[in-house]
């Protein structure tokens, strides 16, 4: 993902187009794992380049799963807190 000014881009296309263009097979739905890996690398302070791909696939999988698990748990906690406030 590149940032040019305030415009986020994915594969040289505006990010919103990459996400929402259903006619294009090269949208984020077809590259979602690549996107998830890039976010995970960034979250861990790693470059999403050969450094990332030198890590064995099983280890990268665990890293992604751990990050997604934490996000899922945080979302559940937030949802629970919102439900308690509404009651």
C-alpha positions as CSV (number, residue, x, y, z in Angstrom):
1,X,0.0,0.0,0.0
2,X,1.3,3.4,-0.9
3,X,0.4,6.8,0.5
4,X,0.7,9.7,-2.0
5,X,-0.5,12.8,-0.2
6,X,-3.7,11.9,1.5
7,X,-4.7,9.3,-1.1
8,X,-4.1,5.7,-0.2
9,X,-3.4,3.4,-3.1
10,X,-3.3,-0.4,-3.6
11,X,-1.6,-1.7,-6.7
12,X,-1.5,1.8,-8.2
13,X,-5.3,2.2,-7.8
14,X,-7.2,4.3,-5.3
15,X,-7.8,2.2,-2.2
16,X,-11.6,2.6,-2.4
17,X,-11.6,1.3,-5.9
18,X,-9.5,-1.7,-5.0
19,X,-11.9,-2.5,-2.2
20,X,-15.3,-1.8,-3.8
21,X,-14.8,-2.5,-7.5
22,X,-16.7,-5.8,-7.8
23,X,-16.2,-6.0,-11.6
24,X,-12.4,-6.2,-11.2
25,X,-10.9,-9.5,-10.2
26,X,-7.9,-7.7,-8.9
27,X,-9.7,-6.1,-5.9
28,X,-8.8,-6.6,-2.3
29,X,-11.2,-9.5,-1.9
30,X,-8.9,-11.5,-4.2
31,X,-5.8,-10.2,-2.4
32,X,-7.1,-10.2,1.1
33,X,-4.4,-12.5,2.5
34,X,-1.7,-10.3,1.0
35,X,-3.4,-7.3,2.6
36,X,-3.7,-9.1,6.0
37,X,0.0,-10.1,5.9
38,X,1.0,-6.5,5.0
39,X,-1.0,-5.1,8.0
40,X,0.5,-7.8,10.3
41,X,4.1,-6.9,9.2
42,X,3.4,-3.2,9.6
43,X,1.9,-3.8,13.1
44,X,5.0,-5.7,14.1
45,X,7.3,-3.0,12.8
46,X,8.6,-5.2,10.0
47,X,9.0,-4.4,6.3
48,X,6.7,-6.2,4.0
49,X,9.4,-7.2,1.6
50,X,11.9,-10.0,1.4
51,X,12.4,-9.7,5.2
52,X,8.8,-10.8,5.8
53,X,9.0,-13.6,3.2
54,X,12.2,-15.0,4.7
55,X,10.1,-16.0,7.8
56,X,8.8,-19.6,7.4
57,X,5.2,-19.7,6.2
58,X,4.0,-21.5,9.4
59,X,5.5,-18.8,11.6
60,X,3.9,-16.1,9.4
61,X,0.6,-17.9,9.7
62,X,0.9,-17.9,13.5
63,X,1.8,-14.2,13.5
64,X,-1.2,-13.3,11.4
65,X,-3.5,-15.5,13.5
66,X,-2.3,-14.0,16.7
67,X,-2.9,-10.4,15.5
68,X,-6.4,-11.3,14.1
69,X,-7.2,-13.1,17.4
70,X,-6.3,-10.0,19.4
71,X,-8.4,-7.8,17.1
72,X,-11.3,-10.2,17.4
73,X,-11.1,-10.3,21.2
74,X,-11.0,-6.5,21.4
75,X,-14.0,-6.2,19.1
76,X,-15.9,-8.7,21.3
77,X,-15.0,-6.7,24.4
78,X,-16.1,-3.4,22.8
79,X,-19.4,-5.0,21.6
80,X,-20.0,-6.3,25.1
81,X,-19.3,-2.9,26.7
82,X,-21.7,-1.2,24.2
83,X,-24.4,-3.7,25.0
84,X,-24.0,-3.1,28.8
85,X,-24.2,0.7,28.2
86,X,-27.4,0.4,26.2
87,X,-29.2,-1.7,28.9
